[in-house]
């Protein structure tokens, strides 16, 4: 079974995230759930986004990377929901021990953390068609990519 580091979304390490981790554990996986918000949880996405803005997205990313490094797992699958997809993706792209990535409701352009996705590291990106945040971000990335392709021609 897999060693998994699962990062929470912008509302914090909620009961839903903990429940998801428990499901993975019942399936035989070892799951770590670092808390990037130091015990704080938020009732709404807006409250969580305000907190993330105060802390700083770069600082939250660094917290995620540091948490994973302190666990020092070997052969790890990195997973994250929404905001948690940032550290999960960075770790999957940059750590030699990465065995895979599961990115739920968010992902960044591969170019954020390297020139290409690492060979031999599978990735799955999951998003709902009705998720306005994911749809908006994906649309902006597609538009940016289309403009870059058009300029290159």
TIFITI-750035 format. One line per 10 residues: number of its first residue (from 1); their letters; for each residue x, y, z of N, C-alpha, C. Coordinates in pm, whole numbers. Layout:
<nodes>
NUM) a) X,Y,Z,X,Y,Z,X,Y,Z  ...;
</nodes>
This chain:
<nodes>
1) xxxxxxxxxx) 83,-119,0,0,0,0,87,125,0  24,239,-21,98,364,-40,113,444,89  219,521,90,242,624,191,188,753,128  91,818,193,24,934,136,39,1054,229  72,1168,171,65,1295,244,-52,1370,181  -154,1397,262,-278,1460,216,-291,1599,275  -293,1700,188,-304,1840,231,-449,1887,223  -491,1961,324,-629,2010,332,-655,2129,240  -782,2163,229,-827,2276,149,-825,2404,232  -879,2511,173,-869,2644,234,-955,2659,360;
11) xxxxxxxxxx) -1043,2564,387,-1120,2572,511,-1048,2505,627  -934,2444,599,-854,2385,705,-868,2234,710  -813,2177,814,-817,2032,834,-952,1998,897  -1053,1993,813,-1192,1974,856,-1224,1827,876  -1341,1802,932,-1388,1665,953,-1396,1590,820  -1433,1659,713,-1441,1594,582,-1306,1546,533  -1202,1626,550,-1067,1588,509,-1018,1471,595  -1043,1480,725,-1003,1373,816,-1076,1244,780  -1203,1254,747,-1281,1136,707,-1226,1073,579  -1188,1155,483,-1128,1105,360,-998,1029,391;
21) xxxxxxxxxx) -916,1088,477,-791,1023,518,-819,889,585  -922,884,667,-959,760,735,-1001,652,635  -1073,692,530,-1111,597,425,-987,536,361  -888,619,334,-763,569,275,-691,475,371  -694,510,499,-631,422,600,-701,287,606  -835,288,603,-909,162,606,-877,75,484  -836,139,375,-798,65,255,-654,14,265  -585,45,375,-451,-7,398,-337,90,376  -368,214,343,-263,314,319,-221,382,449  -99,430,453,-52,516,562,-74,659,516;
31) xxxxxxxxxx) -149,736,594,-187,871,552,-145,973,658  -75,1075,614,-35,1188,698,-119,1309,655  -168,1385,753,-250,1503,722,-192,1627,791  -90,1687,733,-32,1807,794,-136,1919,800  -134,1995,907,-227,2105,925,-155,2237,896  -179,2291,780,-112,2415,737,-166,2538,811  -281,2524,876,-344,2637,944,-330,2631,1096  -244,2543,1146,-218,2535,1291,-345,2522,1374  -434,2433,1333,-554,2406,1412,-674,2492,1379  -658,2592,1296,-772,2677,1263,-851,2615,1148;
41) xxxxxxxxxx) -982,2626,1156,-1071,2582,1048,-1174,2692,1026  -1228,2698,906,-1317,2807,869,-1447,2753,811  -1556,2820,846,-1689,2776,803,-1713,2801,654  -1645,2901,598,-1668,2934,457,-1536,2942,382  -1546,2926,252,-1428,2941,166,-1375,3083,177  -1463,3180,182,-1421,3321,190,-1340,3348,316  -1385,3293,430,-1309,3310,555,-1172,3244,545  -1170,3125,488,-1043,3054,470,-949,3128,376  -1005,3182,268,-922,3258,173,-866,3384,239  -947,3449,321,-898,3567,392,-781,3529,483;
51) xxxxxxxxxx) -794,3418,554,-685,3373,641,-561,3338,558  -581,3265,449,-468,3228,363,-399,3353,309  -478,3454,275,-419,3580,228,-337,3649,335  -384,3644,459,-311,3704,570,-179,3630,595  -185,3498,594,-65,3418,618,31,3432,500  -27,3431,380,52,3437,256,57,3301,190  22,3296,62,18,3169,-8,157,3107,-19  259,3190,-35,396,3138,-38,435,3073,93  394,3135,204,424,3077,336,350,2945,356  225,2939,309,150,2813,321,215,2703,239;
61) xxxxxxxxxx) 262,2738,121,333,2641,37,458,2591,108  534,2683,167,654,2644,242,620,2555,361  510,2585,430,468,2501,543,439,2358,496  373,2347,382,342,2215,328,466,2135,294  559,2200,228,684,2133,190,761,2093,316  769,2183,412,841,2153,537,774,2037,612  643,2035,616,572,1928,685,603,1793,620  603,1789,488,632,1664,418,776,1621,441  868,1716,444,1008,1682,466,1031,1630,608  956,1681,704,972,1634,841,919,1492,859;
71) xxxxxxxxxx) 826,1452,773,774,1316,780,873,1216,721  953,1265,627,1056,1185,559,1006,1049,512  888,1044,451,842,915,399,923,874,277  916,749,247,988,696,132,887,643,31  892,691,-91,798,647,-193,658,699,-165  639,828,-174,518,894,-129,428,938,-243  297,925,-218,196,985,-304,154,1114,-236  160,1224,-310,123,1354,-256,-16,1390,-308  -104,1427,-216,-242,1458,-252,-284,1588,-185  -372,1660,-251,-421,1784,-191,-554,1826,-249;
81) xxxxxxxxxx) -635,1881,-161,-764,1938,-200,-748,2088,-219  -782,2140,-334,-786,2282,-361,-655,2350,-322  -654,2433,-219,-531,2498,-172,-420,2397,-146  -456,2281,-95,-359,2177,-64,-296,2114,-187  -353,2140,-303,-293,2089,-427,-160,2159,-456  -142,2282,-405,-16,2353,-431,104,2278,-375  109,2249,-244,225,2175,-195,231,2033,-250  115,1970,-269,115,1833,-323,179,1830,-461  143,1925,-544,199,1929,-679,348,1961,-676  387,2058,-596,529,2093,-588,612,1972,-543;
91) xxxxxxxxxx) 566,1903,-440,639,1788,-391,644,1675,-494  533,1652,-561,530,1545,-663,624,1577,-779  638,1703,-810,724,1742,-922,871,1753,-884  901,1769,-756,1040,1801,-719,1108,1698,-628  1033,1610,-565,1095,1513,-474,1122,1383,-547  1241,1333,-528,1281,1208,-594,1200,1088,-546  1145,1096,-424,1069,984,-371,923,982,-415  881,1079,-495,739,1088,-534,697,967,-616  586,907,-574,530,793,-647,405,833,-723  351,953,-695,232,997,-765,174,1121,-703;
101) xxxxxxxxxx) 73,1177,-772,4,1296,-723,-145,1280,-749  -223,1319,-649,-368,1327,-661,-406,1471,-629  -454,1542,-728,-486,1684,-712,-637,1700,-728  -702,1739,-620,-847,1751,-619,-889,1897,-624  -964,1934,-723,-1026,2067,-736,-927,2179,-762  -804,2147,-797,-705,2250,-829,-580,2186,-888  -511,2264,-966,-376,2229,-1011,-315,2356,-1068  -185,2359,-1069,-112,2473,-1124,-47,2432,-1255  -9,2528,-1337,66,2491,-1457,194,2416,-1416  230,2315,-1490,350,2237,-1461,472,2328,-1450;
111) xxxxxxxxxx) 473,2435,-1526,587,2527,-1529,611,2598,-1395  516,2592,-1303,536,2653,-1170,652,2587,-1096  673,2457,-1120,770,2383,-1040,873,2309,-1125  875,2332,-1254,972,2265,-1339,937,2282,-1485  1022,2227,-1570,999,2239,-1713,895,2141,-1764  886,2025,-1698,789,1924,-1740,754,1837,-1620  647,1760,-1635,610,1668,-1528,713,1556,-1525  756,1513,-1408,860,1410,-1400,813,1275,-1457  899,1215,-1535,871,1083,-1592,855,983,-1479  762,893,-1493,742,788,-1395,662,829,-1273;
121) xxxxxxxxxx) 610,951,-1270,528,997,-1158,386,1021,-1211  297,925,-1189,161,944,-1239,90,1056,-1164  -3,1121,-1232,-81,1228,-1171,-226,1214,-1215  -315,1241,-1123,-457,1251,-1153,-506,1385,-1101  -583,1455,-1186,-644,1581,-1147,-795,1561,-1152  -861,1589,-1042,-1005,1572,-1032,-1071,1706,-1003  -1171,1740,-1082,-1246,1862,-1059,-1389,1845,-1105  -1481,1910,-1038,-1622,1903,-1076,-1652,2007,-1182  -1739,1972,-1274,-1775,2068,-1377,-1849,2189,-1320  -1912,2175,-1205,-1985,2286,-1145,-1903,2362,-1042;
131) xxxxxxxxxx) -1776,2331,-1028,-1689,2400,-932,-1641,2529,-996  -1702,2640,-958,-1671,2768,-1026,-1525,2809,-1007  -1465,2779,-892,-1326,2817,-871,-1233,2739,-964  -1254,2609,-971,-1171,2525,-1057,-1193,2558,-1204  -1318,2577,-1244,-1350,2610,-1383,-1287,2743,-1423  -1294,2843,-1335,-1235,2974,-1365,-1084,2964,-1381  -1018,2894,-1290,-872,2879,-1297,-831,2802,-1421  -904,2696,-1454,-873,2616,-1572,-893,2699,-1697  -1000,2777,-1700,-1028,2862,-1816,-918,2966,-1835  -874,3028,-1725,-767,3128,-1734,-638,3064,-1786;
141) xxxxxxxxxx) -606,2942,-1738,-486,2873,-1783,-496,2839,-1932  -613,2792,-1975,-631,2760,-2117,-618,2884,-2203  -674,2997,-2157,-665,3121,-2232,-519,3166,-2241  -447,3159,-2130,-306,3197,-2129,-225,3107,-2222  -252,2978,-2217,-182,2883,-2302,-212,2909,-2449  -338,2941,-2481,-377,2970,-2619,-308,3095,-2670  -299,3199,-2584,-231,3322,-2625,-83,3296,-2650  -20,3216,-2564,121,3185,-2580,144,3107,-2710  54,3013,-2739,67,2935,-2862,50,3024,-2984  -45,3116,-2977,-68,3206,-3090,53,3296,-3113;
151) xxx) 117,3344,-3006,236,3429,-3021,354,3351,-3079  359,3222,-3047,471,3139,-3094,462,3108,-3243  343,3120,-3298,325,3088,-3442,382,3190,-3532;
</nodes>
